[in-house]
Amino acid sequence: MAYIPRGPLGLNWRPIWEEVDALCKVNRAIFLKVEPDLFDDESGNLEFVEPPANFLRSAHSIQPPRTLVVDIRGGEAEILEKMKQKTRYNIRLAQKKGIVVRSSADLDVFYQLIQTTSRRDRFGVHSPDYYQKVYDLFSPHGQCELFQAEFEGQPIAALMVFTRGERAWYFYGASSDAYREFMPTYLLQWEAMRWAKNRGCKLYDLWGVPDYEESFLEENFTLRSDGLWGVYRFKRGFGGKLKRAIGPWDRVYNPLIYTIYEQWNKFVSSAG
């Protein structure tokens, strides 16, 4: 499988497809999956809404289709005002309890925290080399920052935030089992938003919530904890707007195996 997550970037995509196609064939890809970084309420240009020639629309996304995007334009007081009252309270509670947030380059500590989070919340994580590679690729260009929350010098939570142009993304977060009642993750998000804003970003993408309409999310978030429901309960408080990506496109090179892949996806979906 070949994969372009949230890309290609820019506006004039058509000239690159021939080269991408050739690369996929050289590497004997069964198919190429493309998940464009476009929201379905912002794509008036049919060139982007409709897949390029030889692509099919796919029902199988790898990245979460829905996200919450926080508008971080305006003053800090204005951004805070858009948040839920409880979220503002938790940010101030962390400050009052003495939580300190600082930039860090300690990926070992980050990985220890993310392993703890993985065991507690039962989700998979990448290898240590993966996070190190991501940091090494983007940090030297000022496009990535690792923030660490500490209490009395002890690291208790961390997150990795990325930026490009006028948008920032929260991808990876972790917390220990200690001092969770001091709400360090709320202060972490706030400091990451402030950092993104100071770098000229206008939007802060919280990345990944359950794929349902807002009315259904709001009716059920107190009842559900499976999948992304737990993170939705956390993320909804920051005042973001619910967005949905336009969905994936597939370019098929081996129709027989691709058909098996499609049938497998349908089986998994029905079993779930």
C-alpha positions as CSV (number, residue, x, y, z in Angstrom):
1,M,0.0,0.0,0.0
2,A,1.2,3.5,-0.8
3,Y,-0.2,6.3,1.2
4,I,-0.4,10.2,1.2
5,P,-1.9,11.3,4.6
6,R,-3.4,14.8,4.4
7,G,-1.8,15.8,1.2
8,P,-0.6,16.7,-1.4
9,L,0.0,20.3,-0.2
10,G,-0.5,23.4,-2.3
11,L,-3.1,24.1,-5.0
12,N,-1.8,22.8,-8.3
13,W,-1.8,19.0,-7.8
14,R,-2.3,17.7,-11.3
15,P,1.4,17.8,-12.5
16,I,2.6,15.5,-9.6
17,W,0.3,12.6,-10.2
18,E,2.3,11.1,-13.1
19,E,5.4,11.0,-11.0
20,V,3.6,9.6,-7.9
21,D,2.0,7.0,-10.2
22,A,5.4,5.9,-11.5
23,L,6.9,5.6,-8.0
24,C,4.0,3.4,-6.8
25,K,4.4,1.1,-9.8
26,V,8.1,0.8,-9.3
27,N,7.5,-0.2,-5.7
28,R,4.7,-2.6,-6.7
29,A,2.0,-1.0,-4.7
30,I,-1.3,-2.7,-4.7
31,F,-3.0,0.7,-4.4
32,L,-2.4,4.3,-3.4
33,K,-4.5,5.9,-0.8
34,V,-4.7,9.7,-0.7
35,E,-6.5,11.6,2.1
36,P,-6.5,15.2,1.0
37,D,-6.2,17.9,3.7
38,L,-9.4,19.5,2.7
39,F,-12.7,19.9,4.7
40,D,-16.0,19.2,3.1
41,D,-17.4,22.7,3.9
42,E,-14.4,24.6,2.4
43,S,-14.0,22.9,-1.0
44,G,-16.0,24.8,-3.6
45,N,-13.5,23.9,-6.4
46,L,-14.6,20.7,-8.1
47,E,-10.9,20.1,-9.0
48,F,-10.4,19.2,-5.3
49,V,-13.8,17.8,-4.4
50,E,-13.7,15.2,-7.2
51,P,-10.9,12.6,-7.3
52,P,-8.3,12.9,-10.2
53,A,-8.6,10.6,-13.1
54,N,-8.1,6.9,-12.3
55,F,-8.9,7.4,-8.6
56,L,-11.9,6.0,-6.8
57,R,-13.6,7.3,-3.8
58,S,-13.0,5.1,-0.8
59,A,-15.1,4.5,2.4
60,H,-12.0,3.5,4.4
61,S,-10.1,6.3,6.1
62,I,-6.9,5.8,8.0
63,Q,-6.8,9.2,9.7
64,P,-9.9,10.2,11.7
65,P,-12.2,12.0,9.3
66,R,-13.5,14.5,11.9
67,T,-11.6,17.0,14.0
68,L,-12.1,20.1,16.1
69,V,-10.4,23.2,14.9
70,V,-9.9,26.1,17.3
71,D,-9.7,29.7,16.0
72,I,-6.7,31.2,17.8
73,R,-7.0,34.7,16.2
74,G,-7.7,37.6,18.5
75,G,-6.4,38.1,22.0
76,E,-5.8,35.4,24.6
77,A,-8.8,36.5,26.6
78,E,-11.0,36.1,23.5
79,I,-9.7,32.6,22.8
80,L,-10.3,31.6,26.5
81,E,-13.8,33.0,26.4
82,K,-14.7,30.6,23.6
83,M,-13.8,27.6,25.7
84,K,-16.1,25.8,28.0
85,Q,-16.2,27.2,31.5
86,K,-14.8,23.9,33.0
87,T,-11.9,23.9,30.6
88,R,-10.9,27.5,31.6
89,Y,-11.2,26.4,35.2
90,N,-8.9,23.4,34.6
91,I,-6.3,25.6,32.9
92,R,-6.3,28.0,35.9
93,L,-6.3,25.1,38.3
94,A,-3.1,23.7,36.8
95,Q,-1.5,27.1,37.0
96,K,-2.6,27.5,40.7
97,K,-1.3,24.1,41.6
98,G,2.1,25.0,40.3
99,I,2.2,23.0,37.0
100,V,5.0,24.4,34.9
101,V,5.1,23.9,31.1
102,R,8.3,24.2,29.2
103,S,9.8,23.2,25.9
104,S,11.8,20.0,25.9
105,A,13.9,17.8,23.6
106,D,13.8,14.8,25.8
107,L,12.1,12.2,23.7
108,D,13.0,9.4,26.2
109,V,10.8,11.0,28.8
110,F,8.1,11.6,26.2
111,Y,8.1,7.9,25.2
112,Q,7.9,6.8,28.9
113,L,4.8,9.0,29.3
114,I,3.2,7.8,26.1
115,Q,3.7,4.2,27.1
116,T,2.0,4.9,30.4
117,T,-0.9,6.5,28.5
118,S,-1.1,3.6,26.1
119,R,-1.4,1.1,29.0
120,R,-4.0,3.2,30.8
121,D,-6.2,4.1,27.8
122,R,-5.6,1.0,25.7
123,F,-4.3,2.4,22.4
124,G,-1.4,1.6,20.2
125,V,1.8,3.7,20.0
126,H,4.7,4.0,17.5
127,S,8.2,3.0,18.2
128,P,10.7,5.4,20.0
129,D,12.5,5.8,16.7
130,Y,9.3,7.0,15.0
131,Y,8.8,9.9,17.4
132,Q,12.5,10.8,17.3
133,K,12.4,10.8,13.5
134,V,9.3,13.0,13.4
135,Y,10.9,15.4,15.9
136,D,14.2,15.5,14.0
137,L,12.5,16.2,10.7
138,F,10.3,19.1,11.8
139,S,11.9,20.7,14.9
140,P,15.0,22.2,13.1
141,H,12.6,24.1,10.9
142,G,10.6,25.5,13.8
143,Q,7.6,23.4,12.7
144,C,7.5,21.1,15.8
145,E,7.7,21.7,19.5
146,L,7.7,19.2,22.4
147,F,6.1,20.6,25.5
148,Q,6.5,19.0,28.9
149,A,4.3,19.7,32.0
150,E,6.1,19.3,35.3
151,F,5.2,19.4,39.0
152,E,8.0,20.1,41.3
153,G,10.5,19.2,38.6
154,Q,8.8,15.8,37.8
155,P,7.6,15.4,34.2
156,I,3.9,14.4,34.4
157,A,2.5,15.1,30.9
158,A,3.8,16.1,27.4
159,L,2.5,16.8,23.9
160,M,4.0,17.3,20.5
161,V,2.6,20.1,18.3
162,F,3.3,20.9,14.7
163,T,2.8,24.0,12.5
164,R,2.9,24.9,8.9
165,G,1.7,28.2,7.5
166,E,-1.3,29.5,9.4
167,R,-2.3,26.2,11.0
168,A,-1.1,24.1,13.9
169,W,-1.8,20.4,14.7
170,Y,-1.8,18.6,18.0
171,F,-0.8,15.0,17.2
172,Y,0.8,13.2,20.1
173,G,0.0,13.6,23.8
174,A,0.8,11.6,26.9
175,S,0.4,11.8,30.7
176,S,1.6,9.9,33.8
177,D,-0.8,8.5,36.4
178,A,0.5,11.0,38.9
179,Y,-1.1,14.3,39.7
180,R,-3.7,14.0,37.0
181,E,-6.1,15.8,39.4
182,F,-3.9,18.9,38.8
183,M,-5.1,19.0,35.1
184,P,-1.7,19.3,33.4
185,T,-3.0,18.3,30.0
186,Y,-5.3,21.3,29.9
187,L,-2.5,23.8,30.6
188,L,-0.3,21.9,28.0
189,Q,-2.9,22.5,25.3
190,W,-3.2,26.2,26.2
191,E,0.5,26.7,26.1
192,A,0.7,24.9,22.8
193,M,-2.0,27.2,21.4
194,R,-0.1,30.3,22.7
195,W,3.1,29.0,21.0
196,A,1.2,28.4,17.7
197,K,-0.4,31.8,17.9
198,N,3.0,33.5,18.4
199,R,4.3,31.7,15.3
200,G,1.6,33.3,13.2
201,C,-0.9,30.5,13.2
202,K,-4.7,31.2,13.0
203,L,-6.0,27.7,13.5
204,Y,-5.2,25.0,16.0
205,D,-6.3,21.5,14.9
206,L,-7.0,19.1,17.8
207,W,-7.0,16.1,15.4
208,G,-9.3,13.2,15.8
209,V,-12.8,12.9,17.3
210,P,-15.5,10.3,16.6
211,D,-17.0,10.4,13.1
212,Y,-20.5,11.6,14.0
213,E,-22.5,14.8,13.6
214,E,-22.2,17.3,16.4
215,S,-25.7,16.7,17.8
216,F,-24.9,13.0,18.2
217,L,-21.6,13.7,19.8
218,E,-23.1,16.1,22.3
219,E,-25.9,13.7,23.2
220,N,-23.5,10.8,23.8
221,F,-20.1,11.9,25.0
222,T,-21.0,11.4,28.7
223,L,-22.2,7.9,27.9
224,R,-19.4,6.6,25.7
225,S,-15.7,6.0,26.5
226,D,-14.7,3.6,23.6
227,G,-12.6,4.7,20.6
228,L,-12.2,8.4,20.4
229,W,-15.0,9.3,22.7
230,G,-12.8,9.8,25.6
231,V,-10.6,12.3,23.8
232,Y,-13.7,14.1,22.4
233,R,-14.8,14.7,26.0
234,F,-11.5,16.4,26.6
235,K,-11.1,18.3,23.3
236,R,-14.7,19.7,23.1
237,G,-13.9,22.0,25.9
238,F,-11.4,24.1,23.9
239,G,-14.1,25.8,21.8
240,G,-13.2,24.2,18.4
241,K,-15.4,23.9,15.4
242,L,-16.3,20.4,14.2
243,K,-14.8,19.7,10.7
244,R,-14.9,16.7,8.4
245,A,-12.4,15.8,5.7
246,I,-13.7,15.2,2.2
247,G,-12.6,11.6,2.4
248,P,-10.0,9.3,0.8
249,W,-9.3,8.5,-2.8
250,D,-7.7,5.2,-3.9
251,R,-5.7,4.6,-7.1
252,V,-5.8,0.8,-7.8
253,Y,-2.8,-1.0,-9.4
254,N,-3.8,-4.6,-8.6
255,P,-7.6,-5.0,-8.8
256,L,-7.8,-8.5,-7.5
257,I,-5.9,-7.9,-4.2
258,Y,-7.7,-4.6,-3.9
259,T,-11.0,-6.3,-4.1
260,I,-9.9,-8.6,-1.2
261,Y,-8.9,-5.6,0.8
262,E,-12.3,-3.9,0.2
263,Q,-14.1,-7.1,1.3
264,W,-11.9,-7.3,4.4
265,N,-12.8,-3.7,5.3
266,K,-16.5,-4.5,4.9
267,F,-16.2,-7.5,7.2
268,V,-14.3,-5.6,9.9
269,S,-16.8,-2.8,9.7
270,S,-19.8,-5.1,10.1
271,A,-18.1,-7.0,12.9
272,G,-17.4,-3.8,14.7
